[in-house]
């Protein structure tokens, strides 16, 4: 942001493409005002249906993981 180094120098230093440096700078400049505004924070919108679906999927994966770990015990010796 200070202009001390070029985007190419920063990209090389941090192992990213120069385009990413430009995109990050643009995003910061566009969103900086929101960061420093006083007052209430925006509350993120939560999709309750998606949360329920994700919790259900976590439960399914936990059951599958438990089942597979029990079935693999004879071969792994754990």
Biopython code that builds the backbone (N, CA, C, O; Angstrom):
import numpy as np
from Bio.PDB.StructureBuilder import StructureBuilder

atoms = [
    (1, "UNK", "N", (0.822, -1.188, 0.000)),
    (1, "UNK", "CA", (0.000, 0.000, 0.000)),
    (1, "UNK", "C", (0.872, 1.260, 0.000)),
    (1, "UNK", "O", (0.487, 2.287, -0.558)),
    (2, "UNK", "N", (2.029, 1.173, 0.619)),
    (2, "UNK", "CA", (2.899, 2.337, 0.703)),
    (2, "UNK", "C", (3.619, 2.617, -0.605)),
    (2, "UNK", "O", (4.097, 3.730, -0.824)),
    (3, "UNK", "N", (3.704, 1.616, -1.481)),
    (3, "UNK", "CA", (4.392, 1.804, -2.737)),
    (3, "UNK", "C", (5.890, 1.641, -2.630)),
    (3, "UNK", "O", (6.629, 2.071, -3.515)),
    (4, "UNK", "N", (6.349, 1.019, -1.547)),
    (4, "UNK", "CA", (7.782, 0.829, -1.356)),
    (4, "UNK", "C", (8.339, -0.243, -2.280)),
    (4, "UNK", "O", (9.502, -0.183, -2.679)),
    (5, "UNK", "N", (7.509, -1.224, -2.618)),
    (5, "UNK", "CA", (7.930, -2.304, -3.508)),
    (5, "UNK", "C", (6.901, -2.452, -4.622)),
    (5, "UNK", "O", (5.736, -2.088, -4.460)),
    (6, "UNK", "N", (7.342, -2.985, -5.743)),
    (6, "UNK", "CA", (6.423, -3.219, -6.850)),
    (6, "UNK", "C", (5.625, -4.491, -6.585)),
    (6, "UNK", "O", (5.973, -5.291, -5.716)),
    (7, "UNK", "N", (4.563, -4.659, -7.340)),
    (7, "UNK", "CA", (3.751, -5.867, -7.199)),
    (7, "UNK", "C", (4.581, -7.102, -7.539)),
    (7, "UNK", "O", (4.418, -8.151, -6.915)),
    (8, "UNK", "N", (5.464, -6.986, -8.521)),
    (8, "UNK", "CA", (6.311, -8.119, -8.896)),
    (8, "UNK", "C", (7.267, -8.497, -7.762)),
    (8, "UNK", "O", (7.492, -9.681, -7.509)),
    (9, "UNK", "N", (7.822, -7.504, -7.086)),
    (9, "UNK", "CA", (8.718, -7.776, -5.962)),
    (9, "UNK", "C", (7.973, -8.434, -4.812)),
    (9, "UNK", "O", (8.473, -9.380, -4.203)),
    (10, "UNK", "N", (6.778, -7.934, -4.515)),
    (10, "UNK", "CA", (5.968, -8.532, -3.449)),
    (10, "UNK", "C", (5.558, -9.958, -3.805)),
    (10, "UNK", "O", (5.578, -10.850, -2.957)),
    (11, "UNK", "N", (5.186, -10.164, -5.070)),
    (11, "UNK", "CA", (4.776, -11.493, -5.515)),
    (11, "UNK", "C", (5.918, -12.485, -5.363)),
    (11, "UNK", "O", (5.710, -13.614, -4.917)),
    (12, "UNK", "N", (7.107, -12.074, -5.726)),
    (12, "UNK", "CA", (8.268, -12.944, -5.586)),
    (12, "UNK", "C", (8.568, -13.221, -4.121)),
    (12, "UNK", "O", (8.880, -14.352, -3.746)),
    (13, "UNK", "N", (8.476, -12.200, -3.308)),
    (13, "UNK", "CA", (8.785, -12.354, -1.885)),
    (13, "UNK", "C", (7.818, -13.298, -1.185)),
    (13, "UNK", "O", (8.216, -14.051, -0.296)),
    (14, "UNK", "N", (6.549, -13.263, -1.581)),
    (14, "UNK", "CA", (5.536, -14.063, -0.891)),
    (14, "UNK", "C", (5.063, -15.270, -1.685)),
    (14, "UNK", "O", (4.177, -15.997, -1.233)),
    (15, "UNK", "N", (5.635, -15.495, -2.854)),
    (15, "UNK", "CA", (5.320, -16.698, -3.623)),
    (15, "UNK", "C", (3.921, -16.715, -4.212)),
    (15, "UNK", "O", (3.297, -17.774, -4.291)),
    (16, "UNK", "N", (3.422, -15.568, -4.623)),
    (16, "UNK", "CA", (2.108, -15.502, -5.262)),
    (16, "UNK", "C", (2.251, -14.802, -6.611)),
    (16, "UNK", "O", (3.295, -14.228, -6.919)),
    (17, "UNK", "N", (1.205, -14.859, -7.394)),
    (17, "UNK", "CA", (1.213, -14.215, -8.704)),
    (17, "UNK", "C", (0.944, -12.716, -8.528)),
    (17, "UNK", "O", (0.160, -12.332, -7.659)),
    (18, "UNK", "N", (1.580, -11.869, -9.336)),
    (18, "UNK", "CA", (1.352, -10.426, -9.206)),
    (18, "UNK", "C", (-0.116, -10.021, -9.332)),
    (18, "UNK", "O", (-0.543, -9.033, -8.736)),
    (19, "UNK", "N", (-0.878, -10.776, -10.099)),
    (19, "UNK", "CA", (-2.303, -10.482, -10.229)),
    (19, "UNK", "C", (-3.007, -10.559, -8.885)),
    (19, "UNK", "O", (-3.916, -9.776, -8.611)),
    (20, "UNK", "N", (-2.586, -11.508, -8.040)),
    (20, "UNK", "CA", (-3.194, -11.637, -6.717)),
    (20, "UNK", "C", (-2.905, -10.403, -5.880)),
    (20, "UNK", "O", (-3.773, -9.939, -5.141)),
    (21, "UNK", "N", (-1.699, -9.866, -5.986)),
    (21, "UNK", "CA", (-1.353, -8.652, -5.246)),
    (21, "UNK", "C", (-2.287, -7.513, -5.657)),
    (21, "UNK", "O", (-2.785, -6.773, -4.809)),
    (22, "UNK", "N", (-2.518, -7.380, -6.959)),
    (22, "UNK", "CA", (-3.400, -6.321, -7.456)),
    (22, "UNK", "C", (-4.842, -6.538, -6.984)),
    (22, "UNK", "O", (-5.524, -5.582, -6.615)),
    (23, "UNK", "N", (-5.302, -7.786, -6.994)),
    (23, "UNK", "CA", (-6.668, -8.079, -6.547)),
    (23, "UNK", "C", (-6.830, -7.789, -5.062)),
    (23, "UNK", "O", (-7.848, -7.238, -4.643)),
    (24, "UNK", "N", (-5.837, -8.157, -4.269)),
    (24, "UNK", "CA", (-5.909, -7.905, -2.822)),
    (24, "UNK", "C", (-5.907, -6.414, -2.536)),
    (24, "UNK", "O", (-6.647, -5.939, -1.675)),
    (25, "UNK", "N", (-5.078, -5.684, -3.254)),
    (25, "UNK", "CA", (-5.015, -4.234, -3.054)),
    (25, "UNK", "C", (-6.356, -3.597, -3.406)),
    (25, "UNK", "O", (-6.849, -2.733, -2.680)),
    (26, "UNK", "N", (-6.945, -4.026, -4.524)),
    (26, "UNK", "CA", (-8.238, -3.494, -4.953)),
    (26, "UNK", "C", (-9.315, -3.804, -3.906)),
    (26, "UNK", "O", (-10.115, -2.935, -3.560)),
    (27, "UNK", "N", (-9.332, -5.045, -3.404)),
    (27, "UNK", "CA", (-10.320, -5.445, -2.399)),
    (27, "UNK", "C", (-10.147, -4.630, -1.119)),
    (27, "UNK", "O", (-11.133, -4.235, -0.495)),
    (28, "UNK", "N", (-8.901, -4.377, -0.728)),
    (28, "UNK", "CA", (-8.656, -3.581, 0.470)),
    (28, "UNK", "C", (-9.142, -2.156, 0.285)),
    (28, "UNK", "O", (-9.803, -1.604, 1.163)),
    (29, "UNK", "N", (-8.820, -1.560, -0.850)),
    (29, "UNK", "CA", (-9.235, -0.180, -1.086)),
    (29, "UNK", "C", (-10.754, -0.044, -1.163)),
    (29, "UNK", "O", (-11.314, 0.954, -0.710)),
    (30, "UNK", "N", (-11.418, -1.043, -1.734)),
    (30, "UNK", "CA", (-12.885, -0.995, -1.835)),
    (30, "UNK", "C", (-13.553, -1.247, -0.490)),
    (30, "UNK", "O", (-14.611, -0.682, -0.214)),
    (31, "UNK", "N", (-12.950, -2.091, 0.357)),
    (31, "UNK", "CA", (-13.589, -2.457, 1.612)),
    (31, "UNK", "C", (-13.051, -1.755, 2.835)),
    (31, "UNK", "O", (-13.552, -1.980, 3.937)),
    (32, "UNK", "N", (-12.044, -0.908, 2.679)),
    (32, "UNK", "CA", (-11.411, -0.276, 3.830)),
    (32, "UNK", "C", (-12.380, 0.625, 4.601)),
    (32, "UNK", "O", (-12.318, 0.699, 5.828)),
    (33, "UNK", "N", (-13.253, 1.293, 3.895)),
    (33, "UNK", "CA", (-14.191, 2.187, 4.566)),
    (33, "UNK", "C", (-15.098, 1.404, 5.513)),
    (33, "UNK", "O", (-15.398, 1.868, 6.613)),
    (34, "UNK", "N", (-15.536, 0.218, 5.087)),
    (34, "UNK", "CA", (-16.411, -0.591, 5.934)),
    (34, "UNK", "C", (-15.698, -1.048, 7.201)),
    (34, "UNK", "O", (-16.327, -1.195, 8.249)),
    (35, "UNK", "N", (-14.410, -1.270, 7.112)),
    (35, "UNK", "CA", (-13.651, -1.743, 8.257)),
    (35, "UNK", "C", (-13.610, -0.689, 9.354)),
    (35, "UNK", "O", (-13.716, -1.012, 10.537)),
    (36, "UNK", "N", (-13.454, 0.578, 8.957)),
    (36, "UNK", "CA", (-13.243, 1.638, 9.923)),
    (36, "UNK", "C", (-14.505, 2.417, 10.287)),
    (36, "UNK", "O", (-14.438, 3.378, 11.053)),
    (37, "UNK", "N", (-15.647, 2.014, 9.749)),
    (37, "UNK", "CA", (-16.892, 2.700, 10.104)),
    (37, "UNK", "C", (-17.234, 2.413, 11.553)),
    (37, "UNK", "O", (-17.029, 1.307, 12.052)),
    (38, "UNK", "N", (-17.752, 3.417, 12.211)),
    (38, "UNK", "CA", (-18.203, 3.225, 13.588)),
    (38, "UNK", "C", (-19.665, 2.807, 13.549)),
    (38, "UNK", "O", (-20.382, 3.053, 12.580)),
    (39, "UNK", "N", (-20.074, 2.179, 14.614)),
    (39, "UNK", "CA", (-21.463, 1.753, 14.699)),
    (39, "UNK", "C", (-21.545, 0.241, 14.739)),
    (39, "UNK", "O", (-20.558, -0.451, 14.990)),
    (40, "UNK", "N", (-22.732, -0.246, 14.488)),
    (40, "UNK", "CA", (-22.962, -1.681, 14.566)),
    (40, "UNK", "C", (-22.305, -2.435, 13.431)),
    (40, "UNK", "O", (-22.188, -1.955, 12.303)),
    (41, "UNK", "N", (-21.889, -3.617, 13.775)),
    (41, "UNK", "CA", (-21.313, -4.492, 12.761)),
    (41, "UNK", "C", (-22.440, -5.179, 12.019)),
    (41, "UNK", "O", (-23.518, -5.411, 12.564)),
    (42, "UNK", "N", (-22.172, -5.496, 10.777)),
    (42, "UNK", "CA", (-23.137, -6.260, 10.014)),
    (42, "UNK", "C", (-23.127, -7.697, 10.517)),
    (42, "UNK", "O", (-22.068, -8.306, 10.667)),
    (43, "UNK", "N", (-24.296, -8.223, 10.770)),
    (43, "UNK", "CA", (-24.373, -9.614, 11.182)),
    (43, "UNK", "C", (-24.452, -10.472, 9.926)),
    (43, "UNK", "O", (-25.229, -10.177, 9.018)),
    (44, "UNK", "N", (-23.665, -11.514, 9.871)),
    (44, "UNK", "CA", (-23.686, -12.358, 8.674)),
    (44, "UNK", "C", (-25.028, -13.064, 8.550)),
    (44, "UNK", "O", (-25.633, -13.475, 9.540)),
    (45, "UNK", "N", (-25.466, -13.190, 7.324)),
    (45, "UNK", "CA", (-26.712, -13.904, 7.078)),
    (45, "UNK", "C", (-26.433, -15.398, 7.155)),
    (45, "UNK", "O", (-25.510, -15.904, 6.516)),
    (46, "UNK", "N", (-27.241, -16.093, 7.944)),
    (46, "UNK", "CA", (-27.055, -17.527, 8.127)),
    (46, "UNK", "C", (-28.243, -18.252, 7.516)),
    (46, "UNK", "O", (-29.398, -17.981, 7.843)),
    (47, "UNK", "N", (-27.935, -19.162, 6.639)),
    (47, "UNK", "CA", (-28.964, -19.976, 6.012)),
    (47, "UNK", "C", (-29.191, -21.197, 6.910)),
    (47, "UNK", "O", (-28.402, -22.142, 6.901)),
    (48, "UNK", "N", (-30.271, -21.163, 7.678)),
    (48, "UNK", "CA", (-30.540, -22.230, 8.651)),
    (48, "UNK", "C", (-30.689, -23.588, 7.977)),
    (48, "UNK", "O", (-30.277, -24.604, 8.536)),
    (49, "UNK", "N", (-31.267, -23.617, 6.792)),
    (49, "UNK", "CA", (-31.417, -24.882, 6.074)),
    (49, "UNK", "C", (-30.074, -25.478, 5.710)),
    (49, "UNK", "O", (-29.864, -26.684, 5.833)),
    (50, "UNK", "N", (-29.163, -24.625, 5.259)),
    (50, "UNK", "CA", (-27.827, -25.102, 4.896)),
    (50, "UNK", "C", (-27.079, -25.598, 6.133)),
    (50, "UNK", "O", (-26.355, -26.591, 6.065)),
    (51, "UNK", "N", (-27.253, -24.909, 7.258)),
    (51, "UNK", "CA", (-26.598, -25.330, 8.502)),
    (51, "UNK", "C", (-27.119, -26.699, 8.911)),
    (51, "UNK", "O", (-26.340, -27.572, 9.291)),
    (52, "UNK", "N", (-28.437, -26.892, 8.836)),
    (52, "UNK", "CA", (-29.016, -28.198, 9.174)),
    (52, "UNK", "C", (-28.477, -29.292, 8.264)),
    (52, "UNK", "O", (-28.131, -30.379, 8.726)),
    (53, "UNK", "N", (-28.408, -29.001, 6.967)),
    (53, "UNK", "CA", (-27.889, -29.982, 6.009)),
    (53, "UNK", "C", (-26.437, -30.332, 6.315)),
    (53, "UNK", "O", (-26.045, -31.497, 6.248)),
    (54, "UNK", "N", (-25.642, -29.320, 6.652)),
    (54, "UNK", "CA", (-24.236, -29.575, 6.957)),
    (54, "UNK", "C", (-24.079, -30.383, 8.247)),
    (54, "UNK", "O", (-23.218, -31.259, 8.327)),
    (55, "UNK", "N", (-24.907, -30.094, 9.258)),
    (55, "UNK", "CA", (-24.850, -30.887, 10.486)),
    (55, "UNK", "C", (-25.243, -32.338, 10.215)),
    (55, "UNK", "O", (-24.647, -33.259, 10.773)),
    (56, "UNK", "N", (-26.237, -32.539, 9.367)),
    (56, "UNK", "CA", (-26.643, -33.896, 9.006)),
    (56, "UNK", "C", (-25.505, -34.616, 8.291)),
    (56, "UNK", "O", (-25.237, -35.786, 8.564)),
    (57, "UNK", "N", (-24.847, -33.927, 7.388)),
    (57, "UNK", "CA", (-23.728, -34.528, 6.648)),
    (57, "UNK", "C", (-22.588, -34.871, 7.583)),
    (57, "UNK", "O", (-21.962, -35.920, 7.433)),
    (58, "UNK", "N", (-22.304, -33.995, 8.559)),
    (58, "UNK", "CA", (-21.257, -34.282, 9.541)),
    (58, "UNK", "C", (-21.603, -35.549, 10.320)),
    (58, "UNK", "O", (-20.736, -36.389, 10.561)),
    (59, "UNK", "N", (-22.860, -35.685, 10.709)),
    (59, "UNK", "CA", (-23.292, -36.877, 11.426)),
    (59, "UNK", "C", (-23.119, -38.129, 10.590)),
    (59, "UNK", "O", (-22.654, -39.151, 11.095)),
    (60, "UNK", "N", (-23.488, -38.065, 9.313)),
    (60, "UNK", "CA", (-23.326, -39.215, 8.419)),
    (60, "UNK", "C", (-21.860, -39.597, 8.284)),
    (60, "UNK", "O", (-21.510, -40.777, 8.333)),
    (61, "UNK", "N", (-21.014, -38.605, 8.115)),
    (61, "UNK", "CA", (-19.588, -38.885, 7.957)),
    (61, "UNK", "C", (-18.978, -39.443, 9.235)),
    (61, "UNK", "O", (-18.089, -40.292, 9.173)),
    (62, "UNK", "N", (-19.445, -38.978, 10.395)),
    (62, "UNK", "CA", (-18.946, -39.490, 11.668)),
    (62, "UNK", "C", (-19.333, -40.959, 11.829)),
    (62, "UNK", "O", (-18.520, -41.769, 12.275)),
    (63, "UNK", "N", (-20.565, -41.304, 11.469)),
    (63, "UNK", "CA", (-21.013, -42.697, 11.557)),
    (63, "UNK", "C", (-20.201, -43.567, 10.603)),
    (63, "UNK", "O", (-19.756, -44.651, 10.978)),
    (64, "UNK", "N", (-20.008, -43.101, 9.383)),
    (64, "UNK", "CA", (-19.234, -43.864, 8.408)),
    (64, "UNK", "C", (-17.796, -44.037, 8.881)),
    (64, "UNK", "O", (-17.220, -45.115, 8.728)),
    (65, "UNK", "N", (-17.216, -42.997, 9.449)),
    (65, "UNK", "CA", (-15.849, -43.064, 9.946)),
    (65, "UNK", "C", (-15.730, -44.088, 11.076)),
    (65, "UNK", "O", (-14.798, -44.892, 11.093)),
    (66, "UNK", "N", (-16.663, -44.056, 12.007)),
    (66, "UNK", "CA", (-16.654, -45.021, 13.109)),
    (66, "UNK", "C", (-16.784, -46.443, 12.579)),
    (66, "UNK", "O", (-16.057, -47.337, 13.014)),
    (67, "UNK", "N", (-17.699, -46.656, 11.649)),
    (67, "UNK", "CA", (-17.921, -47.978, 11.069)),
    (67, "UNK", "C", (-16.654, -48.488, 10.391)),
    (67, "UNK", "O", (-16.233, -49.623, 10.611)),
    (68, "UNK", "N", (-16.053, -47.636, 9.564)),
    (68, "UNK", "CA", (-14.862, -48.059, 8.835)),
    (68, "UNK", "C", (-13.679, -48.299, 9.758)),
    (68, "UNK", "O", (-12.891, -49.217, 9.529)),
    (69, "UNK", "N", (-13.546, -47.490, 10.794)),
    (69, "UNK", "CA", (-12.425, -47.696, 11.716)),
    (69, "UNK", "C", (-12.576, -49.018, 12.459)),
    (69, "UNK", "O", (-11.578, -49.677, 12.753)),
    (70, "UNK", "N", (-13.803, -49.412, 12.764)),
    (70, "UNK", "CA", (-14.028, -50.699, 13.429)),
    (70, "UNK", "C", (-13.753, -51.856, 12.485)),
    (70, "UNK", "O", (-13.192, -52.871, 12.896)),
    (71, "UNK", "N", (-14.144, -51.714, 11.218)),
    (71, "UNK", "CA", (-13.947, -52.787, 10.244)),
    (71, "UNK", "C", (-12.483, -52.932, 9.834)),
    (71, "UNK", "O", (-12.061, -54.019, 9.440)),
    (72, "UNK", "N", (-11.711, -51.864, 9.921)),
    (72, "UNK", "CA", (-10.309, -51.908, 9.516)),
    (72, "UNK", "C", (-9.372, -52.323, 10.639)),
    (72, "UNK", "O", (-8.186, -52.539, 10.391)),
    (73, "UNK", "N", (-9.867, -52.441, 11.868)),
    (73, "UNK", "CA", (-9.023, -52.798, 12.993)),
    (73, "UNK", "C", (-8.239, -54.089, 12.760)),
    (73, "UNK", "O", (-7.042, -54.122, 13.046)),
    (74, "UNK", "N", (-8.864, -55.148, 12.254)),
    (74, "UNK", "CA", (-8.091, -56.397, 12.053)),
    (74, "UNK", "C", (-6.890, -56.214, 11.120)),
    (74, "UNK", "O", (-5.882, -56.903, 11.282)),
    (75, "UNK", "N", (-6.975, -55.318, 10.165)),
    (75, "UNK", "CA", (-5.876, -55.155, 9.203)),
    (75, "UNK", "C", (-4.825, -54.149, 9.677)),
    (75, "UNK", "O", (-3.653, -54.261, 9.320)),
    (76, "UNK", "N", (-5.238, -53.185, 10.467)),
    (76, "UNK", "CA", (-4.283, -52.151, 10.902)),
    (76, "UNK", "C", (-3.629, -52.503, 12.233)),
    (76, "UNK", "O", (-2.546, -52.003, 12.537)),
    (77, "UNK", "N", (-4.262, -53.346, 13.024)),
    (77, "UNK", "CA", (-3.707, -53.730, 14.309)),
    (77, "UNK", "C", (-3.855, -52.656, 15.377)),
    (77, "UNK", "O", (-3.203, -52.726, 16.419)),
    (78, "UNK", "N", (-4.684, -51.690, 15.137)),
    (78, "UNK", "CA", (-4.875, -50.610, 16.127)),
    (78, "UNK", "C", (-6.162, -50.784, 16.872)),
    (78, "UNK", "O", (-6.488, -49.973, 17.739)),
]
sb = StructureBuilder()
sb.init_structure("model")
sb.init_model(0)
sb.init_chain("A")
sb.init_seg("    ")
for serial, (resi, resn, name, xyz) in enumerate(atoms, 1):
    if name == "N":
        sb.init_residue(resn, " ", resi, " ")
    sb.init_atom(name, np.array(xyz, "f"), 0.0, 1.0, " ", f" {name:<3s}", serial, name[0])
structure = sb.get_structure()
